[in-house]
Amino acid sequence: MEYYVACEIMPEPIGGIGNIQNKVVMPDIVEKDNIDGLVYINAYINETGAVDFVEVVKGITPECDNEALRVVKDAKFKPGTQKGKSIKMVVTVPIVF
């Protein structure tokens, strides 16, 4: 399957990136070990706006990485378009811890 990295109109999370961020459940290790930072997730979005696959591009701990994967995988997007047609796209989504 081929996913594009650029198009005329890029995919957008429905409700904005804040909608994804608000669904993050902070792992216990974040507070316990005073961890903070960003986890970057590649989201492979199909023509309907559903996320087909996710992968960690840059992580901070396994617990944070897994939580970031979960919330991005569950997100819904407005699909990217090229010449008025929805296409498969890969976008990088930052999740704050």
N, C-alpha and C positions, 0 to 999 in steps of 0.2 A: 504494500500500500504506500502511496506517495502522499506526503504532507508538505504543504508549502510553508515557507517562513516569512513571506511578504505577500501582500495583496493590496488592492485599492482600499478596502475597508476591513480593518483588522477585527478579529473576534473580541467581544466584550463580555465580561461576566454579567449575567442578569442580576441587577441590583448593585452592580459595581464591585470593585475589589474588596470594599468594606464588608459586603455581604459574605464573602468567603472568609475573611479574617474574623468576623464575629462568630463563626461556627467553630473556631479553634478552641479545643479544650486543652489548657496548659498541662503538660505532664508534670508530675510531682517533682521530677528532677530539676525543672526550671527554677522553682523557688528554693528547693533544698540546696542546690549547688550554685545559685545565683547566675544562671545561664541566661544570656540574651544574644540576639543576633537574628539573621535572616536565613531562611531555608529557601533555596530556589528550586522550583519544580517545573519541568517541561510538561505541558499538558497537550496531548494530541487530540484535537477537536475535529469531529466529523462534520458533515454538511448539515446535520440537524442541530448542532450545537452541543451534542453530548460528548463527554470526555471518553475516548476509547482506551487511552493508556496514559499513565503518568510515570515519570522517573525523576529521581533527585539529580539535580545538576550540581548543587553545592549544599551540603548539609552541615549540621552542628553537633547533633547527638542522634543515636538511633531512635530514641523516643520522640524527639522533635521532628525528625525526618519522617517517621511513620505517621505522625499526626498531620503534618503538612500534606503528605500523599493522600491521606484519607479525605481531608476537606476539599482538596483540589479535584480529586476523582469524583466526589459527589456534586461538584458545582455544575451548573448549567450555563451555557454561553449563547450569546447571539452569534451565529456563525460568521466567519469572514467571507467576504464576497469579492469576486473578480469579474468585471464586465457584467454585473448584475446577477451572477450565478454564485450560489453558495459553494465553497470549496473546503477541503480538508486543510487544517492549519496546525502548526505547532507554535505555542506561545510559552514564554517563561513567566511564571507567576511567583512573586516573592511573598513569603509568609513570615510575619514578624513574631519573634519570641522574646 
